[in-house]
């Protein structure tokens, strides 16, 4: 079975404004929890282990929900400054999956298909899509099961594209920015799989309102989610929070090229032991160099994403990286401020404590500077200098 998925979530959510003025639409609440968590709960029930999110607009609001691990799945992000079109977004994200066969889907729709049957019927196809009957559809199929007509916009065709695909990444190549346009122009020989399961696209005011009523009921009926789950909150109470530069990796000021990552090995050995004892592992790092213009927020996250993948290869799983991009003497206006999150202030640590229900009496903050120690103590955590754990 396929265990990797690409989720397209780059869009501006224009039709949902003003709700999306400050948040990516897939992070909007539905039934008291972020929409994207319903999507990932469904994928978890299908056996997905690795999620690659292609993101752009307000992507950090998705990260705040999911972090790099959700419900046993590893979550990685492919970030661009703006959406590139569904076709280009998909082709870029496919470079970050390891398997030849991969699932892909739109992040703003929920389509309950018989995934096992979809896979069994289409596993040998270079490209396949799930479709459903619809009076105002945009697709049709021939007797051999392949798409014969496709329209970018809704029309009078008998089937609608559900936005879930099986792709052979080595054979996927299109010449248009839009995946839908490539299908309409016949650039892809696409196998159609018909499934009339529950479907909703939350991208308009009307369907977003319907989602509030329908999706929680569907999720409960089909047991897509743990009824005790609350977004990305974890049940564990013990945590180790680490500073990054000088504690987890060798301090190299102003450098954010992933090839320069050098881990502090004694720290990794200690962290691995704490992880085995059941501690959540988090990171809280000042990144004032963003405000000072030494590198961008996107460059920092590319660096961090590679670092986390390298740690995973070594058996260490960081649940979330908290960072402060601010500096009171910055040159980038949006980041220049005297904030509450920059250490020695405890804002980042207090946020982590809230997010993970951390028992401060059993938890630690590890750092290499006095500002780290001061922040940890202000948050009520046990604090240690990094050399003390070696």
C-alpha positions as CSV (number, residue, x, y, z in Angstrom):
1,X,0.0,0.0,0.0
2,X,1.0,3.6,-0.5
3,X,2.1,5.3,2.7
4,X,3.1,8.8,1.5
5,X,0.8,11.6,0.5
6,X,1.2,15.1,-1.0
7,X,-1.4,17.6,0.2
8,X,-1.8,20.8,-1.9
9,X,-2.5,23.7,0.5
10,X,-0.9,26.8,-1.1
11,X,-4.0,28.8,-2.0
12,X,-5.0,32.2,-0.8
13,X,-8.5,31.2,0.2
14,X,-9.9,34.3,-1.6
15,X,-13.5,33.1,-1.6
16,X,-13.5,32.7,2.2
17,X,-12.2,36.2,3.0
18,X,-12.2,37.9,5.5
19,X,-11.9,34.6,7.4
20,X,-8.6,33.9,5.6
21,X,-7.0,37.3,6.0
22,X,-4.7,35.9,8.7
23,X,-4.9,32.1,8.3
24,X,-4.6,29.5,5.6
25,X,-8.0,28.1,4.9
26,X,-7.1,24.5,5.8
27,X,-6.3,25.7,9.3
28,X,-9.8,27.3,9.8
29,X,-11.9,25.7,12.5
30,X,-14.6,23.2,11.7
31,X,-16.6,21.8,14.5
32,X,-14.2,23.2,17.1
33,X,-11.0,21.9,15.5
34,X,-8.8,22.8,12.5
35,X,-10.1,21.5,9.1
36,X,-6.7,19.9,8.2
37,X,-6.9,17.6,11.2
38,X,-9.9,15.8,9.7
39,X,-8.0,15.3,6.5
40,X,-5.0,13.8,8.3
41,X,-7.2,11.6,10.5
42,X,-8.7,10.1,7.4
43,X,-5.3,9.6,5.9
44,X,-4.1,7.9,9.1
45,X,-7.0,5.5,8.8
46,X,-5.6,4.6,5.3
47,X,-2.2,3.8,6.7
48,X,-0.4,6.9,5.6
49,X,2.9,7.5,7.4
50,X,4.5,10.5,5.7
51,X,2.7,13.7,4.8
52,X,4.3,16.3,2.5
53,X,2.4,19.6,2.6
54,X,2.9,22.0,-0.3
55,X,2.3,25.4,1.2
56,X,2.6,29.1,0.6
57,X,0.0,31.6,1.9
58,X,0.0,31.8,5.7
59,X,1.7,28.4,5.8
60,X,2.8,28.9,9.4
61,X,-0.8,28.7,10.6
62,X,-0.9,25.1,9.4
63,X,2.4,24.4,11.1
64,X,1.1,25.7,14.4
65,X,-1.6,23.1,14.2
66,X,0.3,20.1,13.0
67,X,4.0,20.6,13.8
68,X,6.2,17.9,12.3
69,X,4.3,15.0,13.8
70,X,0.6,14.3,13.9
71,X,-1.1,11.1,15.0
72,X,1.9,9.0,14.3
73,X,2.6,10.6,10.9
74,X,5.7,12.6,9.9
75,X,4.7,15.9,8.4
76,X,7.1,17.9,6.2
77,X,6.5,21.2,4.4
78,X,7.5,22.4,0.9
79,X,7.3,26.2,1.1
80,X,7.2,28.8,-1.7
81,X,6.5,32.5,-1.4
82,X,3.3,32.2,-3.4
83,X,1.2,29.4,-5.0
84,X,2.7,28.1,-8.2
85,X,-0.5,26.4,-9.6
86,X,-1.7,22.9,-8.8
87,X,0.5,21.3,-11.4
88,X,3.7,23.1,-10.5
89,X,3.0,22.7,-6.8
90,X,2.5,19.0,-7.2
91,X,5.6,18.5,-9.4
92,X,7.7,20.4,-6.8
93,X,6.3,18.4,-3.9
94,X,6.9,15.1,-5.6
95,X,10.7,15.7,-5.2
96,X,10.3,15.3,-1.5
97,X,8.6,11.9,-1.3
98,X,10.7,8.7,-1.2
99,X,8.4,6.2,-2.8
100,X,7.7,5.8,-6.5
101,X,3.9,5.6,-6.0
102,X,2.3,8.4,-4.0
103,X,-1.1,9.6,-3.1
104,X,-1.9,13.3,-3.8
105,X,-4.9,15.4,-2.8
106,X,-6.3,18.9,-2.4
107,X,-6.1,20.0,1.2
108,X,-9.5,21.9,1.2
109,X,-11.7,18.9,0.4
110,X,-12.7,15.7,2.3
111,X,-13.6,12.7,0.1
112,X,-14.5,9.5,1.8
113,X,-13.6,6.8,-0.7
114,X,-12.9,3.1,-0.4
115,X,-9.2,3.7,-0.4
116,X,-8.3,-0.1,-0.5
117,X,-10.4,-0.6,-3.6
118,X,-9.0,2.6,-5.2
119,X,-5.5,1.3,-4.7
120,X,-6.2,-2.3,-5.9
121,X,-7.8,-1.0,-9.1
122,X,-5.3,1.7,-9.9
123,X,-2.0,0.7,-8.3
124,X,-0.3,0.0,-11.7
125,X,-1.6,3.2,-13.4
126,X,0.9,6.1,-14.0
127,X,-1.9,8.5,-13.0
128,X,-5.4,7.9,-11.6
129,X,-8.1,10.1,-10.0
130,X,-11.1,9.4,-7.9
131,X,-14.4,10.8,-9.4
132,X,-18.0,10.8,-8.3
133,X,-21.4,11.1,-10.1
134,X,-22.5,14.7,-10.4
135,X,-25.1,16.5,-12.6
136,X,-22.7,19.4,-13.1
137,X,-19.5,17.5,-13.2
138,X,-16.3,18.2,-15.1
139,X,-15.2,14.7,-16.2
140,X,-16.3,11.7,-18.3
141,X,-14.8,8.2,-18.7
142,X,-14.9,5.7,-21.5
143,X,-15.7,2.0,-21.4
144,X,-12.0,1.2,-20.6
145,X,-12.1,3.3,-17.5
146,X,-9.9,6.2,-18.7
147,X,-10.9,9.9,-18.7
148,X,-12.2,10.9,-22.1
149,X,-13.2,14.5,-21.4
150,X,-12.3,16.9,-18.6
151,X,-13.3,20.5,-18.0
152,X,-11.5,23.0,-15.7
153,X,-14.8,24.5,-14.7
154,X,-18.1,22.7,-13.7
155,X,-20.1,21.7,-16.8
156,X,-22.7,19.1,-17.7
157,X,-20.3,16.2,-17.7
158,X,-21.5,13.2,-15.6
159,X,-18.7,13.0,-13.1
160,X,-16.8,15.4,-10.8
161,X,-13.2,15.3,-9.9
162,X,-12.8,14.5,-6.2
163,X,-9.2,15.8,-6.0
164,X,-7.6,12.5,-4.8
165,X,-4.9,11.0,-7.1
166,X,-2.5,8.0,-7.3
167,X,0.7,9.1,-9.1
168,X,3.8,7.3,-10.3
169,X,6.2,10.2,-9.7
170,X,8.7,8.9,-12.2
171,X,6.2,9.1,-15.0
172,X,4.4,12.3,-14.0
173,X,5.2,15.3,-16.2
174,X,2.9,18.1,-17.4
175,X,3.5,21.3,-19.4
176,X,1.0,23.5,-17.6
177,X,1.0,25.3,-14.3
178,X,-2.5,23.8,-13.6
179,X,-3.1,20.1,-13.1
180,X,-6.7,20.5,-14.1
181,X,-5.7,22.3,-17.3
182,X,-3.3,19.4,-18.1
183,X,-6.2,17.0,-17.7
184,X,-8.4,19.1,-19.9
185,X,-5.8,19.3,-22.6
186,X,-5.2,15.6,-22.5
187,X,-1.6,15.8,-21.4
188,X,-2.2,13.0,-18.9
189,X,-3.6,9.6,-19.6
190,X,-5.8,9.3,-16.5
191,X,-7.6,6.3,-15.1
192,X,-10.9,7.2,-13.4
193,X,-12.0,5.4,-10.3
194,X,-15.7,6.0,-9.5
195,X,-16.6,6.3,-5.8
196,X,-19.8,8.1,-4.6
197,X,-18.7,8.4,-1.0
198,X,-19.1,11.5,1.2
199,X,-17.5,14.6,-0.3
200,X,-17.3,18.2,0.7
201,X,-15.1,21.1,-0.5
202,X,-14.9,23.7,2.2
203,X,-13.5,26.5,0.0
204,X,-16.7,28.7,-0.3
205,X,-18.8,30.4,2.4
206,X,-21.7,28.1,1.7
207,X,-19.7,24.8,1.8
208,X,-17.7,26.0,4.8
209,X,-20.9,26.5,6.6
210,X,-22.1,23.1,5.6
211,X,-18.8,21.6,6.8
212,X,-19.5,22.8,10.3
213,X,-22.6,20.6,10.3
214,X,-21.6,17.6,8.3
215,X,-17.9,16.9,8.8
216,X,-17.9,16.3,12.6
217,X,-20.8,13.8,12.1
218,X,-19.1,12.1,9.2
219,X,-15.9,11.9,11.2
220,X,-17.7,10.3,14.2
221,X,-19.6,7.9,12.0
222,X,-16.6,6.6,10.2
223,X,-14.2,6.8,13.2
224,X,-11.7,9.0,11.5
225,X,-10.6,10.6,14.7
226,X,-9.8,9.8,18.3
227,X,-12.7,11.3,20.3
228,X,-10.2,12.4,23.0
229,X,-8.1,14.3,20.5
230,X,-8.0,18.1,20.6
231,X,-6.2,19.2,17.5
232,X,-2.5,18.5,18.0
233,X,-2.5,18.3,21.8
234,X,-0.7,15.4,23.3
235,X,-1.5,13.3,26.4
236,X,2.1,13.2,27.6
237,X,3.1,15.5,30.5
238,X,6.9,15.3,30.5
239,X,8.9,17.3,28.0
240,X,12.5,18.4,27.2
241,X,12.7,21.7,25.5
242,X,16.0,22.5,23.8
243,X,17.7,25.6,22.5
244,X,18.9,25.0,19.0
245,X,22.1,26.8,18.0
246,X,24.9,25.9,20.5
247,X,22.8,23.2,22.2
248,X,21.4,20.9,19.5
249,X,23.6,22.0,16.6
250,X,27.0,23.7,16.5
251,X,26.6,27.5,16.5
252,X,27.5,29.0,13.1
253,X,26.2,32.6,13.1
254,X,24.1,33.8,10.1
255,X,24.5,30.4,8.3
256,X,21.3,28.7,7.2
257,X,22.5,26.4,4.5
258,X,21.5,22.8,5.4
259,X,24.8,21.4,4.2
260,X,26.4,23.3,7.2
261,X,24.4,21.4,9.8
262,X,26.6,19.8,12.4
263,X,25.0,18.1,15.4
264,X,26.4,18.2,18.9
265,X,26.7,14.5,19.4
266,X,26.6,14.4,23.3
267,X,23.4,16.3,23.2
268,X,21.9,13.8,20.7
269,X,22.8,10.9,22.9
270,X,21.2,12.4,25.9
271,X,18.1,13.5,24.0
272,X,17.7,9.9,22.6
273,X,17.7,8.6,26.2
274,X,15.0,11.1,27.3
275,X,12.9,10.2,24.3
276,X,13.1,6.5,25.3
277,X,11.9,7.5,28.8
278,X,8.7,9.1,27.3
279,X,9.7,12.7,27.2
280,X,8.3,15.0,24.4
281,X,11.2,16.7,22.6
282,X,10.6,20.3,21.6
283,X,12.9,23.2,20.4
284,X,12.6,26.9,21.3
285,X,15.1,29.1,19.5
286,X,15.7,32.9,19.1
287,X,16.1,33.7,15.4
288,X,16.6,37.4,15.5
289,X,18.8,37.2,12.4
290,X,15.6,37.1,10.5
291,X,14.7,40.6,11.7
292,X,18.3,41.7,11.1
293,X,18.0,40.6,7.5
294,X,20.7,37.8,7.5
295,X,18.2,35.3,6.2
296,X,14.5,35.0,5.6
297,X,11.9,33.1,7.5
298,X,11.5,30.7,4.5
299,X,15.2,30.0,4.5
300,X,15.1,29.3,8.2
301,X,12.3,26.8,7.8
302,X,13.9,25.0,4.9
303,X,17.0,24.7,7.0
304,X,14.9,23.4,10.0
305,X,12.9,21.0,7.9
306,X,16.2,19.4,6.6
307,X,17.6,19.3,10.1
308,X,14.5,17.5,11.5
309,X,14.6,15.0,8.7
310,X,18.2,14.3,9.5
311,X,17.3,13.8,13.2
312,X,14.5,11.4,12.2
313,X,17.0,9.3,10.3
314,X,18.9,9.1,13.5
315,X,15.9,8.1,15.6
316,X,15.2,11.5,17.2
317,X,11.8,13.0,16.7
318,X,11.2,16.7,17.5
319,X,7.5,17.4,18.0
320,X,7.7,21.1,17.3
321,X,10.1,23.9,16.8
322,X,9.1,27.2,18.4
323,X,11.0,30.2,17.1
324,X,11.1,34.0,17.6
325,X,12.0,35.9,14.5
326,X,12.0,39.3,16.2
327,X,14.7,41.7,17.3
328,X,14.3,45.1,18.8
329,X,17.1,46.5,16.5
330,X,16.0,44.7,13.4
331,X,15.9,46.2,9.9
332,X,12.9,44.3,8.6
333,X,9.9,46.3,9.9
334,X,7.5,43.4,10.4
335,X,10.0,41.6,12.7
336,X,11.4,44.6,14.5
337,X,9.8,44.7,17.9
338,X,10.4,44.1,21.6
339,X,8.3,41.0,21.9
340,X,7.4,38.6,24.6
341,X,8.7,35.5,22.8
342,X,12.4,36.4,22.5
343,X,14.5,34.8,25.3
344,X,15.2,35.6,28.1
345,X,11.4,36.3,28.1
346,X,9.5,33.0,28.5
347,X,6.8,33.5,25.8
348,X,7.9,30.6,23.6
349,X,8.2,28.2,26.5
350,X,4.8,29.3,28.0
351,X,3.2,28.6,24.6
352,X,4.7,25.2,24.5
353,X,3.5,24.5,28.0
354,X,0.0,25.4,27.0
355,X,0.1,23.5,23.7
356,X,1.3,20.2,25.2
357,X,-0.1,20.4,28.8
358,X,3.4,20.2,30.0
359,X,3.9,19.4,33.7
360,X,6.7,21.8,34.5
361,X,7.6,19.9,37.7
362,X,8.8,17.0,35.5
363,X,10.1,19.0,32.5
364,X,13.4,20.7,31.5
365,X,14.8,23.5,29.4
366,X,18.3,23.0,28.1
367,X,20.5,25.8,26.7
368,X,23.9,27.3,26.3
369,X,23.4,30.9,27.2
370,X,22.2,32.8,30.3
371,X,19.2,34.0,28.3
372,X,18.2,30.3,28.0
373,X,18.5,29.7,31.7
374,X,16.6,32.9,32.6
375,X,13.8,32.0,30.2
376,X,13.5,28.4,31.5
377,X,13.4,29.6,35.1
378,X,10.8,32.3,34.3
379,X,8.6,29.5,32.7
380,X,8.9,27.4,35.8
381,X,10.9,24.6,34.2
382,X,13.9,22.8,35.5
383,X,16.9,24.3,33.7
384,X,20.3,22.9,32.7
385,X,23.3,24.2,30.9
386,X,23.9,22.0,27.9
387,X,27.4,20.9,29.2
388,X,25.7,19.5,32.3
389,X,23.9,16.8,30.2
390,X,27.0,15.6,28.4
